[in-house]
Amino acid sequence: MSLARLARRHFVRAAVIAATTLAAAPAFAQSTWPDRPVRLVVPVGAGGAADTLARNLSNGFQQFANGQPLIVENRPGGGGTLAAAAVAREKPDGYTLFLAEVGANAVAHVLQAKLPYDPHTAFTPIVHAANLPSVVVMKPTLPYKNLAEFAADARKQPGKFNYASAGIGNWTHLFMAYLSNQAGIEMVNVVYRSGAEMLTSVIRGDADVAPITVSTALSHIKEGRVRSLAGFGSKPMAQLPDTEPASKALPGFDVLLWHGIVAPAGMDPALTARINGVFNQVLQSDSVRNAINVAQAAEAVGGSAAQFDALIKLELKRWPDVAKAAGMKPE
C-alpha cells in the first residue's frame, strides 16, 4: 500500500473518530445535568398556588437530579411578564427555568404593546407540570345560589358588581373578563397584589366576587367565610362537588389554569429531553403527586415536551381572540 493511500486511510479514520467524539460530547455533558443547583423562576409572590406548586416540585427534584436542588425564585410583577422577560434573556443551559402560565406565555403579547419578548419564540417547552382547578368565590352576604342567578341580576345593573384580580393580564383578570363577556355582564375590575389579598377582600366584603384556585379557597369555602359560585372548568370539581361548573350557565365555557416548565429558546433537544425526564420522574413520585393532587387539590400532569408545546400553541391561538372579544386592548 502506498504511503499516500495509507495516509489517506489514517486521515479518514481520524476524522471519523473526531466526528464521533464531537457528536458524543454534548450528549455526555447533558447526561450529567445538573451538576449545580437549578433555578426555577416563579412569576408570582410567595404563598400562592403557583408558588406552592413550584415548591412541591422543588421538594421532589433533588432525588432525581444528581442530588442537585431546585431553587425557587419569586419574581412577581407585570402579570408575570417581568419574570418571563428575564428568563428569556438567559442561556438555554438548563440552569434557569421558568414556571410558565397562561398570562405570561399565552396572552401577554395581546395586552402589552411593547412586550420585551415574543411568547411564540422566546421559550423551549419542557413539561406540562400541573393544572390548578379554580373557582369564582362570592362574599357570603350575596343571595345567589349559582352563576345563572348572579348573571341574570348583573345584566340588569351593569357595573353594580366588582371582581378582584391580581393585575391586568394575570389569569385572574383574563378568566373573569372572559366569563363576563360570555355572560353578557359588566363588572368593575379591582386589582390586588396577590390571591391571598383577593380572597381577603371577598371575606371582608370589599369585593363581590373573585377567581381563586381551589387550593387557596377551599378551607374558607368550607368554613363559610366565602361561597363558591362556579367552577371555571367544564366538569364538576371533586373537591367542591356541589358547585356547578360555569358551563352549566354558559354552555361551552371551559378554561384551564395550567402551569409548566419552560427554558430559554434554543435549548439542545437532548438537554430538553433530559430535563423533561427528570421532571416526569418528579411528577410521578408518590410524595410529589400526593402534595399536588391531595394537599394542593390540583392535578399533576407530566408528559412529553411535544405535548406541552402543542398545549401552548393552542393557548396562543385561543386567548388573543378571547381578549379581543372581551374588549381587552394592548397598553
N, C-alpha and C positions, 0 to 999 in steps of 0.2 A: 504494500500500500504506500502510495506516495506521501511525502511529508505534507503536501498541500491538502490531500484528502483527509489525512489523519488530523490535521489542524482544524479542518472544517468540521469533522465529526466531534472533536472536543469542544469546539465553539458552540455547535448546536446543543450538545449535551449540557454545557454550562448555562446556555441561555434558557433551556427548559427548566433546569434546577432553579435558576434565579427567578424565573416567572412563577414557578410553583411556590417558591418561598415567599415572594411578594404577595401572591394571592392568598396564601395561608396566614400571613402576618396579621391582617385585620381581624380575621375570624378568631385567631388565637387571642388577640388583645380583647376582643369583645367577649370571649368566653370567660375572661377574668373580671368583667364588670359585675359589681362595682368593687374597686379597690380602695375607695374612700367614701365618706358619707355622701348621701344623695339629698338634694334639697327639693322639697315639694312646695311650690308657691301656691298659696290659697288666697283667692281674691276677696275674702271677707274677713271680718274680725273674729277673734277667738270666742268660742262658746256657742256658736250657731250650729245648724245641722250640717252644713258643708264642712265646717271646721271639725266637727265630731267625726264625720266620715273620714277626713284626712288623717285624723289621729288613730282611728281604728285601723286604717291601712298601715300607718307607721308602726303600730304595736305588733303587727304580724310580719313586717318587712324583713327584719334582721335575720330571722331564721332561714330565709330562702335567698339571701343576698350576700353570701360570703361573710356573714357576720357584721355587715355594714349597716348603720342606721339610716332611716328616712327621716330627715329633719323637716318639720312643718314650719313654714314661714308665712305668717299672715300679712297680707298687703291689701287692705281694703281701700275702696275709693273708685270713683268714676264708673260705678256699675260693673266693676270687675276689670275694666279696660286698663287701668294703671298697671296692675299686676301682669295682665296679658301682654301689654306692650313691652314691659321689662323682660319677660321671659323670651319673647320673640327675638330680642337682640342678643340673647346668649348663644354660646356654641352648642351645636347638636351632639354633645359628647355623652349624654345620658346622666349628667350630674346636676342638671337643673330641669325640673319637670313642672308642669302646671296642672292644677285641678280645673279642668275645663267645665263650662256650663253654658246654658243657653244664651244668657245675656252677652257675655264677652265673646263667645265663639260662634254665635249664630245670627245675632241681630244688631250688634253694636254698630256695624257699618251703616245701617239704615238710620240710626238715631244720632250719630255723631258725624258731622260733615268733614271733620279733619281727624279722623281716627288714625293714629300713627302706625297701624298695621293692617294688613288685609287678612281677615279670618279665613278666606278661601285658600291662602297660600302660606301663611305665617307659621303653621304648626305641622308636626308629624303626629297623627293619631296613634296612640299606643293601645289603650284598652278602655272599654266601657265599664266603669267601676260599679256604679250603683244608680238606682232610681230612688228618689225620695218622695213618697206619697205626700200630697199637700191638700189642704182643706181651707175653705173660707170659714173663718170663725166670726161670730157676731156678738155684740155686747148683750148680756142677758136680759136687759130691760126691753129689748125689741120683741114684738109678739110673733114674728114669723116662724112657721114650722119648717119651711123649705124654701129653696131658691125661687120656685114659681110664685109663691106668695110675696116674697120680698121684691122680685122684679115687677110684679103687677102694680104694687104700690109705688115703686120708684119711677115707673113710666109716667105716672100721674103727676109726679112732683120732681121734675128734672133739677138736679143739683141739691136736693134735700139731704141726701146721704153722702158721706165721705168714706174713703177707704185708706188704710195705712199702707205705705210701701217703703221699701228700703232704698229708693232712689230711682231716677229716670234711667231706664234701660235694664234695671235689675229684673230678675224673673218675677218678683212680686208686682212690679209695675206692668210688665208685659202680660202676665196672666190675667190681671184684673182689667186691663184695658181691653183685652180680647173678650173676656166674659161680658163686660159692659156693652161692647159693640154687638156681640151676638144676642144679648138680651134686649137690646134697644133702649138702654138706660144711660143716664148721665150722672156720674158721681165725681166728687172732688178728690183729687189725689193729695194726701198729706204725707210728706216724706219724713221718715225717721232714719236713724243711723244703723239699726240692726233689727233682726227678727224679734229679739227679746224686747226691745223698746216698742216695736209694733204691737206685740202681744199685750204689753203693759198698758198701752194706750186704749186697747179694746176693753181690758179689765176695768180700767178707770172710767170708761165711757166717753173718752175724748174722741175715739174713732168708732164709727159704726160697725165696720167690718174690716177684715184683713186676711190676706192669704198667708198661711203659716204651714210649715211642714208638720206632719202628724207627730213626729217625734218631739217637736218643741211644744205642741199644743195639747197633747193627749192628756196629761195629768190635769191640766187646767179645765179641759172639757169634762173629764170625769168628776171633778170636784165642783163643777157648776159655775166657775168663775167666768167662763165664756161658753157660748153654744156653737155647735158645728152646723153650718148652714148647707154646705155642699162640698163634695169631693171634686177635684179637678179631673181625675181620670174618668174613663167611660164605664168603669165597673165599680161595684161596692168595695169598700176598704175593709180588710179583715179586722183591723183594729177598731173601726167605727162602723159596724155592720148596719146600724140604724140610720146612718147618714146617707142620703141619696147622692149619687153622682150628679154632676151638673148636667150630664146628658139626659137626665130624666125630664128636665125642664127645657133643655136646649139640645134636641136630637142631633147627634153627630159631633157634639162638643167633646174634645179629648185633648188634653195637653199633658206632657210628660216632663217632670223635673229630673233630668238626667245629669250625671256627673261622670267624668272620665279623666284619664291621664293623657296628656299630650306633651310633646317636646318641641323645641325649636325646629323649624323646617330644615331639610337637608340631611337628616339622620340616615346613616347607613342602614339598609334593610336588615342586615344580620344583627345589628345592635338593637334595632326596633324589635325584632323577634325575641332577642334575649330578654329585654325589659318586659315585653308582653308576657313571656313565660313566667318570669318572677312574679309579676302582679297576679297572674292567674293562679299560681300556687298560693299566694297570699289570700286571694278571694275564696279559694276552695278549702282553706284551712278551717277547722271547726271553730276555733276561737274567734276568728275574724267574721265568719258567716253568722255566728251567734250574736256577736257585737252589733253587726249591721242589721240582720234580719229580725232579731228578737229585741235586744236592748234599744236599738235605734228605730225600730218599727219601719225599716226601709227594705230594699231589695238588692242584695249583691248580685252582680251580673257576670262580668268577665267575657271571654270570647276573643276572637282574633282582632288584630289591628284593622284588617279589611272591613270587618263588621262594624267597628266603631267609626271608621271613615265613612261608610255608607250612611250611618245614622246622622253624622254631622252634615253630610251633603244634603240629606233630606230636610234637615232643620234649616240649613242655609237657604234652601229654596222656599220653605214654608213661611218662615217668620217675617221676611220683608213684606209679603202680601198681607199678612195679618196686621203688621204695624201700620201699613198704609190704610187698610180698611178701618182701623181704629183711629185714624187721624193723627198718628204719631209721625212727626216730621223731623228731619235732621236739624241739629242746632250747632 
